[in-house]
Structure formats: structure tokens, C-alpha cells
Amino acid sequence: MWIWFGLAVLALIGEVATGTFYLLLVATGLAAGGLAAIGGLAVAGQLAVCGVVVIAGLLLLRFTGVLKKRGIDPHGNADINLDIGQTVTVTDWAGGRTARVWYRGASWDAVLASGCDPVPGEQVIAEVRGSQLIVKPRPSVSSSSVQG
């Protein structure tokens, strides 16, 4: 009977070391198996209780979305890609929404972000997709917004 609780403690130690919810589920199932042993169930019943608790916990976590990976889109995230927010100069928009710009010592393809007008001048990098810079016009500082 005590073997269940010993294994549950080992699973908890593994959980702390790895930081996954899976070993926490296993530890809960093992503890439930130990409680089934205290309740007088045979070994087959103890194993069944352990398995049912682990599977029920896994299904509960899956349906609540706790185990869902929360990916971060690196294309437009300035915390991941330091190019976001930098400026480039577009002299002419070829074909309306694309241009070649010089950035970090190399020639890049610049694509105008959707909803923006293709005006030449300084552009702010909004995203980086492969070798393309997705840019939008740099907001101009108007004299009415400057307080003196």
C-alpha cells in the first residue's frame, strides 16, 4: 500500500524538476491507487483506479486548454525580433506595394503592410517574414502635437 505513495512522491519530485502537468497527473493517479489500497481493493482495482484518475485528469486538462501550447508569433514581436520598430528608407514603391531597401548592410525586399498607402520615405518595420520586411509609413510628428 505504501508503495503507491512512495511512487507518487517520486512523480512529484519529477514534476518539480521538469515543470510539466503530466507527472502531476501521474502522481495524483498513484495517490488514488494508494487510497484504493487503503480502502481494501485488490491490486487490479488499485491499478484501475490509478489509470482512471490519470486519464480523467488528462482529459480534463485537455478540454480546459491548460495543456495547449501558447505560441508566440515571432514575425511581429519586438521582444523576439529586434528589427521590429527599426526604420528603413523607401525611395520608390515598385509595383505599388514592394520595394528594395538597404538595411543592416544588405538589400532587402520591403512589402507594404495592408491598409497603408505606398508613400516614399521613412518606413517602420512591422514584421519580418523570411527575407521580407513588412513595413508601414513612419508616423509624422505634427507641429500641433509638439508642446512647447
Disulfide bonds with the S-S distance in Angstrom:
none
